[in-house]
Amino acid sequence: MAQPFVLPDFYVPYPARLNPHVETARTHTRAWARGMGMLEGSGVWETRDLEAHDYALLCGYTHPDCDADALSLVTDWYVWVFFFDDHFLEMFKRTLDRPGGKAYLERLPAFMPMDPEAGTPEPINPVEAGLADLWQRTVPAMSPAWRARFAESTRNLLNESLWELANIHEGRIANPVEYIEMRRKVGGAPWSAQLVEYAAGAEVPESVAGSRPLRVLTETFADSVHLRNDLFSYQREVEEEGELSNGVLVLETFLGCTTQEAAEAVNDLLTSRLQQFENTALTEVPGLCLTQGLTPAECAAVGLYAKGLQDWQSGGHEWHMRSSRYMNKGLDTGRSMSGGVLGTSALDIKTIFGRPAAARLRTLTHAPHQRVGPSLLPEFDLPFPLTLSPHHQDALEKSVAWAERMGLLGDIWDGPMLRGFDFALCSAGLDPDATAEELELSAEWLTWGTYGDDYYPMVFGRSRNLAGAQLAHERLLACMPVDDPASAPAMALSPIERSLADLWTRTTAPMSQDARRQLYTSIEDMLESWLWELHNQAQHRVPDPVDYLEMRRTTFGSDMTMLLCKLRHEGELPREVLRSGTLQSLEHSAQDYACLLNDLFSYQKEIEVEGEVHNSVLVVQTFFGCDYPAAVAIVDDLMRGRLKQFLHVRDHELPVLCEDFGLSESERAALGGYVREMEDWLAGILNWHRKVRRYAPEDVRSGAGTALLGQPAGLGTAAVRVATMLAR
């Protein structure tokens, strides 16, 4: 059968190395798979299938430094996960049996007890038998924190197979953002990353396991593994098995291009994710180790983990080039141009230059302050009606007076500017049913968040004062005491601190401890996202597309504002529903639509006036090497795709969620109310952007559009005063 496209030139900057214990693992795993019932008689594999796939070779390349016992155990895990994938395909995907698939998946978590001494049910199929055996052999060597993370990744990998099954049943192809998010769960690479910790003997310290740098290492690793697999497996998955969950097919559909062009675009995204991995490992991880006070042993574990992920990337590529499971005809699997030994064919010096080098160069050479003219705006076909609170004008007056009392006016903003921003109008659309007091508080949160978003790049970004920003970050966190909100004002010194402390005290006083912690985490994430922007600004680096979009949700403050809505329903809905993947998909779709909308409106202000690098239109221009109008069209298409996903989840996936959780009528009504609040949220944001005095051509250079060049005060701001004097 002819290949549907020519495989592109891959970016593989590190040589693959082969573990010397491959044959031992090969012999062991063949006997293990037979003992678990995965071969003859399983209806899925025979011995020749296992030998042709050669998972021992995969693990030998991806874990080159572990001993024979560890390699054999890791190989068994991969045999199990690939067998599960094929078993689920034969049993449920081909027959479109969602109820049967759901019942099958619901049994599996019972075979992963946190206490290794706890009993498990009697296995009734090879997947259950294999999982029970592997869990008991693996977890005694790892901490309870790792067990919990690994069990969650395994559950995600298993349960999200229902998402793939639903898409096949509906004949639906995901949009690119949805696909990346779901592929991380279905594809299993986060699960693989945690096995790297086991094989490398480098368990990530619990204190930093959830941090942005470690999360990005894992996510870029996962995306790269999945995108590479999509390129090699397109022929088998799409043409032979009828799969719709393949990145090449997703981009082919989204961009309306040929299969070859889509394959090149997927490879470009793969390259971008690998380069993001490198940037994070070299520029963010060292700072994390320092600020979190990790011990030398903990720093070494983090370094070994990053090295293990790097080994996996090169080794996984080498295996894909050799395995009979994939489309790899015509690829060179001999010696590399570097003259390396067997196992280094993945390293080809020419792949470090050419297209990958040009892509990296584009991210670092954007010329700031280019004249772009008025922002180009597409038609926004948002189907949700706008309703405004009758308390809008009162909230405007009170929020402006509050900002003046807090000291937010006079350095980067003044009174007329703040009135032009009219955050009360935004709040009036976001929450039209709010009381007068609730609307005032909402407008003041938006005032504080936007002030901070303007303040950080002006005070710390222009002077590249990252140390001052870190100090300000730590002080702002101290202004949000979870145990005693009333003590917050005593911590505050500067206007941005006083205003946060005031909002924290008034908002959290009636909240439960758990709700306060959730809000604290949400604001902490937003503050850390501002540091991320400064980090990119200091490098003058246009972000990677996936990293940008995921961080944009927090830089925009959408996580925080949505959380305040969600907390209202916490007692009305099971926590599992509020934290479900279905509801997260709904929230992320709405958030992305709003963030992209903001980028379209603010393009002239940010690119021409402020010299920003954080705008989705610029990110698309840089990634595709296209012009401004073409980038606007792509962003518009992505917004429409996210809106369609929101409507799809609302109309098709939420009813299934209600059935799966057996929600009562009152719980379904509460869920419906939360969805309508998200629709109000979107309608209110669009209305505010159309009417605010911040983004129009007459506002972007003066008046209500651009921050004043004043003299901010407070800890960490001395550098901006020096920079301002030198610039005169």
N, C-alpha and C positions, 0 to 999 in steps of 0.2 A: 504494500500500500504506500502510495506517495505521501511524503510529509506535507502537511498543510502550509508550512512556512519554513524558511531557513532560520535556524537558530542564530540569534545575534551574538556578537562578541561580548562576552561576560567580563565584568570587572571582578577579578580575583587577585587581589594584591599580595596574598600570603600563600606560601606553598602548603599543599596537603602532605601530611605525614601518616605513615601506616603503622599501627600497633603491631608488635611482633607476635602477639598471642591470637591472631585472627583464626588460625586453624583450630586451636583449642576451643575457641568460642563457637566456631562452626560445628564442630563435633558435638559439643555440649547442647547447643540450642536445637539441633536436629532431634536428639533424644528427648529433650524437654518438650518440644512441640508435639511429638508423638505421644508422650505420656499424658499431655493435657487433652488429647483427642482432637488436635487441630489438623491432622493430615488425613490419610485415607479413611474414608467413612464420615468425614465431617461435612461433605457436600460443598466444601469451599476450596480447600487446597489438597493437593497430593504432594508427596515428597519432592517430586521434580519441580513443583511451583516454588517451594521454599528454597531449594537449591538455586533455582534460576534468579530469584530475587536477591539472594545472598545478603541478608541483613547483618551477618557477621562482618562482611566487608564494609558495609555502611558504618557500623559502630567502630570498626578498626580504624577507619579514616576519621571519624568524628570525635573519637576519644583515644588519641594516639599514645597517651602517657600512662593510662591506668594499668593495673596488674591483671593477670589472667582471670581471677575470680570476679573482679569488678566488671571486666569486659564481658564475661559470660552472662552476668546478671543484667547488665544494660542491654545486651543483645536480646535476651529473653523479653525484656520490656518492649523492645521494638517489634519483635515477632508478634507479641500480644496485640499491640496497638494496630499494626497493619492487618492482622487477622480480624480484629474487631471491625475495622473499616470494611473489609470484604464480606464479612459475615453479615453485618448490618445491611450492606448493599443487597445481598442475595435474599435475606429474610424479609426486609421491610421496604427498601427503596424501590426495588424492581416491582414489588407488588403494591406500592403506595399504601402500605398498611400502617397508618399513623398510630391508631390505638394499640396495635401490637408492639410497635416500636417504643411507644411511651411506657408500656408495662415492662418491656424488656430492660429499658434503661433505669427504671425506678428501682430495680432490684440491686443494681451494681454498687451503689454507695455502701451497702451493708457489708461488702467485702473489704472495706477500707476503715476499720475501727482505729480511733486515735490510740487506744491502748492495745498494744500487740498481743496482750494476754486475753483480750476479749474474744469470745467465740464469733463465728460467722455462720450464715445459713449453709445448707448443703448445696453445692453447685449443681446446676441442671444443664449446663452447656459448657463448651470449651472456654468461652470468654470469662465466665464466672470462675471456673477452675483455675485458669491462668492468673486472674487478678488476685484471688485469694492466696495463691502460692507466692506471687511476686511481692505482695504487700508484706507478708510475714518475713520474707528474706531481706527486705530493704529497710524498713522503718526503724528497726532496733539501733541502727548506726546513726540515725539522724534525730535532731531535736524535735520536741512537740510543735514548735513554730514551723519548722520545715514540713512536718507531716501535714499540718493544717493547710499550708500553701499548696503542697503537692496534691492533696486530696481535692482541693478546690479546682486546681487546673485539670485534674483527671475528670472531675464531674463536668466541668465546662466542655471539655473535649467530647465527652460522651453525649451530654444532653443537647448540645447545639446541633447534633446530627439531625434532630427533629426539625431545625430550621432549614437544613438542606432538603429534607424530605418534603417540607411544606412548599418550598420553592419549586421542586420538581412537580409536585401535585398541581400547583397553580401555573406552571410554565412561566415563572417570573424570574427575570434576571436582575440582580441587585444593582444599585448605583455604586460608584467606586468607594465612597466613604463607608457605606453600609457593609460592602464586601470586605474591606480591610478589617473592620472591627469584628465581624463575625468569623472571618477566616482565622483570626488569632485564636478563637475559642475552638472552632471545628478542626483547624489544621494541626493543633497540638504542639506547635513550637514553644509556647511558654512552658508546657509540660516537659519538652526536651531540655529547655534551659535549666529546669530544676534538677533533671537527671545529670546535667553537667556538674552541678554542685556536688552530687554524690560521687560521680566518677573522678572528679578532680580533687576530692577531699577538701573542698573549699566552700563550706556552707556560708552563705552571705549573712553577716550579722543582722539580727532581728531589728536593731535600731535603725538600719538604713535600707532594709529590704523593700519598703514601700516608698522610698524617696524618688524624686523625679529622675536623677541620673541613673539609678539602678533600674527603674521602670523603663526608661528609654533604651538602655542597653538591651533589656529583654524584648521590648517591643520592636526595635529595629532588627534585632536578631530574628524574631518571629516573622516579621513582614518579609525579610530577605529570603528566609527559608521557604516561605509559602509562595512568593512570587517566582522564585527559581523553579520550584516544583510545578507551578502552573505552566511555565514555558515547556518544560520537559514532558508534562503529562497531558497536554492539550489534546493530542490525537486520541489517546486512550479514553480520557474522561469525556470530552465533548463529542467526538465523532463516533466512538464505539459504545460508550455507556450512557450517552444522553445527559451528562451532568450539565448543570447551569452555573455551578459555583467554580468558576475558573477566571482568573484575572484577565487573561487575554480576551476571553469572550465578553467580560464586563466592559473593558475599554473599547473593544470593537463595536459594541452596542452603543455605549455612551458617546464616543467620538464620531460614530458613523463612518469608520474608516475600514481599510482592508485588514485581513488577518495579519499580514506581514507588518503593516504599520502599527497595529495594536501590540504585536509581539515586541517591536522596537520600543514602544512607549512603556510597556511593562518592564523591559530591561532597563530603561532609563530610570524608572521609579525604584527598581531593585538597586541600581547604582547609587541613587540618592540616599536610600535608606542605609546602605553600607557606609557611605561617607558621613551620614549623621551618626552612626555608631562610632566611627573614628573620632569625630569631633567631640562627642559626649565623653568618650573614654579619656581623651587627652586634655580637655578643657574644663569639664564639669566634675568628673569623679575625683581628681586630686583635691579640689576645693571641698567636696563633700566630706572626704576623710578628715580634712583639717577642721572644718567647722563643727563636725560631730564628735571630734575628739576620739577617733578610733585608735585602738592600740596597734602596734606594729604587726601583730599577728592578724588582727582584723583587716588591716590595710592589705596585707599579703593575700588574705582570702578573697577580698574584692578583686585584686589584680589577677589572681589565678582564675577567678570566675570569668572575668573579661577575656583572658587568654583562652579559656575553654570554649567560650562562645565563638571566638575568632577561629579556633581550630575546627569547630563544628562547621562553620561556613565553608571553609576551603575543602574539608573532607566530604561534606555533603555534596558539593559540586562535583568532586572527583567521582563519587559513587553514582550520581545521576548520569555521568558520562559513560559508565560501564554497565549499569544494571539493565537487564532485559525488560524491566518493567516500564521503561521510558523510551521516548522518541529521541534517539541520539545517533542516528546514522550519519557517517561522514565526519564526526568530531574526532579531533586528534587526541588520542589518549596515550601518546608516547611521552618521550622526555620533553621537558619544558625548554624554552629558549635560554633559561638560566643555567642549563646543564645540570639540573638536579637529578637525584636518584629516583627510583620508582616511587610514585606517589606525589610527584611535583608537576605532573602534566597540567594541573589546574592553574599553575602559575605561569603566565605568559606575559613577558614584560611589555608587549605591545598593547595589552588591555589596560595598562596603567595610564597610557597616553590616549590620544585620539578623543573619542566621544566622552569617556568618563572625565578626562582632564578638562575638556571644554566646558562640561557641565559644572564642575567644581569652580572653574574660573569665573563663570557667569555669576555664581552666588557671591563672589567676593569683589566684583568689579562694577557693581551698579553705581552709576554717576548720580549723586543726590541733587535735589533741587532742579530737576529738569522741568521745563515748561510743558505742561500737559493740557492746559486749558480746563474748562468746566468739566466736572465729572460726568461721564456718560452713564445714563441710567436707562435700563431696559423697562419694559412693562412689568409691573409687579402684580401678578394675578393671584392675589391672596384671597381665598374665598370666605374669610371670616369677617363678620360685620364689626364695625367699631362702635363701642359704647364708652362714653366719657363720664367720669364721676362729676356730680354737681359741686363737689368741694374743691375743684381745681384751683380757682382763683385764690381762695383762702389758703390753700396749701402753698401756693407760689409765694404769697406775701410772708407767711410764717417761715418758710424754708430759707428765703433770702435774709430775713432778720436773724435767723439762727446762724447762718453762715457768717454774718457780720459779727455776731457775739462770739463765735468760735475763733475768729481771727483769720478766716479763709479768704477775706477780700483785702486787696492792697499789695499782695506780692506777685502772684501770677494771674489772678483774676481781679476784676472790680465789680461794682454793683450792676452797672448796665450790662456788662458781659454776662453775668449770672442770670439776669432777667431774660436776656436773649436766649440763653440755654433752656430755660423753662422746664426744669426737670419735673415739676409738678404736672405738666401736661403729659409727660411720659407716664408718670405714676397713675394719672387719671385714666389712661387707656389700659395700662397693665392690670389695674385692679379697680374696675368701675364700681364695685359694690363695697369698697372700703368705707369705714367711718371717717369722719373728718380727722380724727387723731391718727388713725392708721395711714391715711393718705399723706399727712404731713410727715410722718416718720419715714414712709417710703420715699418721698421726694428728698428727704435729707440723706438717706442712704445713697441714693443716686448722685446727689451732690457730692458727698464725700468720696464715693468711688471714682467719679469722673475727675474730681480735683486730684486725687492720688495718681490717676492715670496720666494726667497732664504734668503733675509735679515731678514724678520720678525721672522721665526722660530729660526734662529741662534742668533739674537740679543735679542729678547724678549722671545722666547720659552724655550730655555735651562735654562734661569734664572727665568722663570715663572714671568716675569716682566710685568704683564697685565696693570698696571697703566702707565708704560712707553709707552706701545703700544697704549693705549688710547690717550695719549698726542701726540704721533707721528701721529696718525690717524687724530686728530683735526687739527694739523698743515698742513698735506697734503691737507685736504679739503680747508684750507685757501689759498692754492697755486692755486686754480682754481676759481678765481672770474668770475662770469657769466656776470656781467654788464660791466666790464672793463678788458678784458683779458690781455691787455698790462701791467697792474699793477702787474701781477703775480710774476715776478722775484723779486720784492721788498719784497715779503713775505717770500722768501726762504732763508734758512741758510745752511742746510746739503746737501750732494750730492743727496740724493734721493728726496729732496724738490726742489733743483735747476733744476734737470733734468725734473721733472714733470712740474714745472712752465714754463720751456722752451718749452716743448711739447704742453702744454695747450695754450700758447700764439700763437704759430705757427699754431696750428690746428684750433682753434676756431675763430681767427680773421675774416675770411670771413663768418662765420656761422651766422644764425639768432639766436635770443634770445632763441627761442624754441629748436632749435637744440643743443645749448650750454647746456641748462637745461637737455636735454636727455642724453648728453654725461657726464655731471656732475653726474647725478644719476647713470649711468652705472659704472663709476669709483668709486663712493661712495659705491655702492653695492660690488664691488670687494674688496675694502679696508676693508669693514665690514666682508667679508667672510674670510679675513686673520685673523681678530680678532676672528672669530668663530673657526678657526683652532687652534689658541693659547689657546682658552678656553678649547677645547677638550684635547689639549696637556697637559695643567695644571692638568686636571683630569686623564690623561693617559687613555682616554676612546676612544675605537673604535666606530665610529659613527653608528647610526641607518642607515640601507640601503637606505631608502627613503630620509632621511635628507641628507645623504652623496651625493647621486646622484644629488639632486636638488641644493645643495650648490656647487657641483663640477663645475657646469656650470659657476659660478662666480669666484671661486678660479682659474680656468683655464684661465679666461679672455675672454671666448668665447662670452659672452654677449656684451662686449665692442667692440671686433673686428668685430662682426657681425653688431653691430649698426653703425659703421663707413661705412660699405657697404650699409646698409639700408638707411642712411641719403642721399645717392646719389639719391635715387629714391623717396624721400619724395614729391617732386613737380610733379612727374610723375604718382603717384598712389594715390587714395583716402586714407586718413589716416585710415579710417575704415578697408580697406583691409590690410594695413600694421600691424594693431593691431588685426586682426581677429584671432579666435581660430585656423583656418586652417593653417595660416601662422606660428603661434606660434608652432603648432604641427610639421611643417616641420623644423623649426629652432631648436627646442628642440631635435628632432631625430638626426639631424646632430651634434649638440653640444654633445649629449651623446655619439655618436659614437667616436668623437674625444677625449673626456675626458677618456673614457674607454680604447681607444688605448694608450693614454699616460700612464695610470696606468699599462698596460701590459708591455710596454717598460721600465718603471722606477721602476719596482718592486724591483729588486736587490738593486738599488741605495737607494730607500726610506726605505725598510724594513731592509736590512742587514747593510747598511752603516749609514744611518741617523737616524734609530730608529723611523721612522714615524708611525702614526696610520691612516693616510689619504690616503688610496689606495683601490680601489674597490675590488681588489683580496683579500686583507686582510679582508675587510668588509664582503665579501661573505664567506670566511673561518670561520670568527667568527660567523656569523649568522647561517650557516648550520652546523657548527662543522665539516667541511670537510678538506681534505688536499689541498696542493697547486695546483697540477694538476687538481683536480676536480673543484676547484674554477676558474681556468683559463678556463676550458671548459664551465662553467656557464657564465662567463663574455663574452666569445666568442659568445655563443648563444644569449646573450642579445644584443651584438653589431649587430649581424646578424638580430635580430628582429627589432632593431632600424633602420637599413639600409633598411629593407623591408618596414618599415613604411614610411620612407622618400620617397621611390619610389612609394608606394601606394598613398601617399598624392599628390605627383607630378603628377602622371598619372591619378588619379581618383577624388581626392577631389578639386584640384585647378581648373579643368575645371568647376566643379559645382559652385565654388566660383566666377569664372568669369561670369557665367550666372546669379547667384544670384545678383551680383552687377552691371550687365549690362556693363561690361568693354568694352571700345573701342579697336580697333586693336592696337593703339599705347600703351594703358595701358596694354594690354595683352603682348605686346612685352617687355615692361619694367618689368613686372612680370616674364616673361621667363628669362630675363637677370639677375634678382636677384637670381633666382633658379640656373642658371649656375654659378653664383659667389659662391653660397654655395657648388656646386660640386667642383669648383676649390679650395675652402677653405679646403675641406676634402682631396682632392688629394695632395695639398701642405703640409698639416700637416703630412700625412703618409710618404711622400717622405722625409721630414725633419727628422722625427724620425728614419728613416732607415739610414740616412747619417750623422747625427750630432754626434759630439764627446762628448756625455754626458751620454749615457745609456749603451754603450757596456761594457763588463766585464773589459776590460783594462782601461776604463775611470772612472768607478764609485768610485774608491778609490783615484785617484790622477789626476793631469793634468786637463783636461777639465771636469771632472765629479763631483767633490765635492768642495764646497766652502772652501776658505782658512780660517784658524783659525787666522785671523788677529784681529785688534782692531778697530771696527766700531766707528765712532764719531757722535755726534749730541745729541739733547735732548732726554732723555729717555734711553741712551745706557750705562750709568755708571754701571748698574747692570751686564751687560755682561762682562765688564772688570774685575770686582771683581770675578765673577764666573770663568773666565778664569784663574786668578791668583790662586784661591783656587784649581783648578783642576790640577795644575802643580805638 
